[in-house]
Amino acid sequence: MVKVVIPVDRKDNDNAQIFPHLGKAPFFANVEISDEGKVEKITYTENKGQHFGGRGRPAIIIADSGANVIIVRNMGPRGINIMKSHGIKVLTSKSQTLKEAINEFLKNETTPLEEPCEEAEHPF
């Protein structure tokens, strides 16, 4: 079983958009994929990190969730370091939606995120 986390704008398995800024994503989709490559379950975690008046950094919240993989558009250097230190593979996708990103992952078409973003803020 592989647990993939993807930052999204809403709880919608078909139409949720991948959120461009990990820390400010309203939700994290938690996608459980069987060893046979079948999506078993999709759940959503509300982002209660610092950007939303909560506690903790989103990268640490995700790392503590038991994720094996995170798929993002981009990520800052601290986030990448936190993920890698917890053994989480950081991948990037060109997909726009959650559904597309999952399919891209299942087809092994996502790529490792090699370079962090340089901006502190991402356009919405």
C-alpha positions as CSV (number, residue, x, y, z in Angstrom):
1,M,0.0,0.0,0.0
2,V,1.2,3.5,-0.9
3,K,-0.2,6.6,0.6
4,V,0.1,9.6,-1.7
5,V,-0.7,13.2,-0.5
6,I,-1.7,15.9,-3.0
7,P,-2.5,19.5,-2.0
8,V,-5.9,20.5,-3.4
9,D,-8.4,23.3,-3.4
10,R,-11.5,21.3,-2.4
11,K,-12.9,17.9,-1.5
12,D,-13.9,16.6,-4.9
13,N,-12.4,13.3,-6.3
14,D,-13.0,14.3,-9.9
15,N,-12.6,18.1,-10.1
16,A,-10.3,19.1,-7.2
17,Q,-7.5,21.3,-8.6
18,I,-3.9,20.8,-7.5
19,F,-3.1,23.8,-5.3
20,P,0.0,25.7,-6.3
21,H,1.2,26.5,-2.8
22,L,1.6,23.6,-0.4
23,G,1.3,25.6,2.8
24,K,-1.8,27.5,1.7
25,A,-3.7,24.6,0.2
26,P,-7.1,24.3,1.9
27,F,-7.0,20.5,1.8
28,F,-4.7,17.6,1.4
29,A,-6.0,14.6,-0.6
30,N,-4.8,11.3,1.0
31,V,-4.8,8.7,-1.8
32,E,-4.3,5.1,-0.7
33,I,-3.1,2.9,-3.6
34,S,-2.9,-0.9,-3.4
35,D,0.3,-2.8,-4.4
36,E,-1.6,-3.8,-7.5
37,G,-2.0,-0.1,-8.5
38,K,-5.7,0.3,-7.6
39,V,-7.0,3.4,-5.8
40,E,-8.5,2.0,-2.6
41,K,-9.6,5.1,-0.9
42,I,-9.4,8.9,-1.1
43,T,-9.9,11.0,2.1
44,Y,-9.2,14.6,2.8
45,T,-7.4,16.4,5.6
46,E,-8.2,20.1,6.2
47,N,-5.0,22.1,6.4
48,K,-4.8,23.4,9.9
49,G,-1.2,24.7,9.6
50,Q,0.2,28.1,10.3
51,H,-1.3,29.8,7.3
52,F,-4.8,29.0,8.5
53,G,-4.3,30.1,12.1
54,G,-3.4,26.6,13.3
55,R,-0.2,25.1,14.6
56,G,2.7,23.5,12.8
57,R,4.1,23.5,9.3
58,P,2.1,21.7,6.6
59,A,5.1,19.7,5.6
60,I,5.5,18.3,9.1
61,I,1.8,17.6,9.3
62,I,2.0,15.7,6.1
63,A,5.2,13.9,7.2
64,D,3.5,12.8,10.4
65,S,0.5,11.4,8.4
66,G,2.3,8.3,7.2
67,A,2.6,9.5,3.6
68,N,5.1,7.7,1.3
69,V,4.8,10.1,-1.6
70,I,3.7,13.7,-2.1
71,I,2.8,15.2,-5.6
72,V,3.1,18.9,-5.9
73,R,3.5,21.6,-8.5
74,N,6.5,23.0,-6.6
75,M,7.8,23.2,-3.1
76,G,10.3,25.3,-1.1
77,P,13.6,24.0,0.2
78,R,12.4,23.5,3.8
79,G,9.4,21.5,2.7
80,I,11.6,19.3,0.5
81,N,14.1,18.7,3.3
82,I,11.3,17.8,5.7
83,M,9.8,15.4,3.3
84,K,13.1,13.7,2.4
85,S,14.1,13.5,6.0
86,H,10.9,11.5,6.7
87,G,11.5,9.2,3.7
88,I,8.7,10.8,1.6
89,K,9.3,10.8,-2.2
90,V,8.6,14.3,-3.6
91,L,7.2,14.2,-7.1
92,T,5.9,16.9,-9.4
93,S,3.0,16.7,-11.9
94,K,1.9,18.9,-14.8
95,S,-1.7,17.8,-14.2
96,Q,-4.4,20.3,-13.2
97,T,-6.7,18.0,-11.3
98,L,-6.4,15.4,-8.5
99,K,-7.9,12.8,-10.8
100,E,-5.3,13.6,-13.6
101,A,-2.4,13.6,-11.1
102,I,-3.4,10.2,-9.7
103,N,-3.6,8.7,-13.2
104,E,-0.2,10.3,-14.0
105,F,1.3,8.6,-10.9
106,L,-0.3,5.3,-11.7
107,K,1.3,5.4,-15.2
108,N,4.6,6.3,-13.6
109,E,4.6,9.7,-15.5
110,T,5.3,11.9,-12.5
111,T,8.9,13.1,-12.0
112,P,11.0,13.7,-9.0
113,L,11.1,17.3,-7.9
114,E,14.8,18.2,-8.2
115,E,14.9,21.9,-7.5
116,P,12.9,23.9,-5.0
117,C,10.9,27.0,-5.9
118,E,12.6,30.3,-5.1
119,E,9.5,32.3,-4.4
120,A,8.1,32.6,-1.0
121,E,4.6,33.1,-2.5
122,H,3.1,31.4,-5.5
123,P,0.5,33.1,-7.8
124,F,-3.1,31.8,-7.4
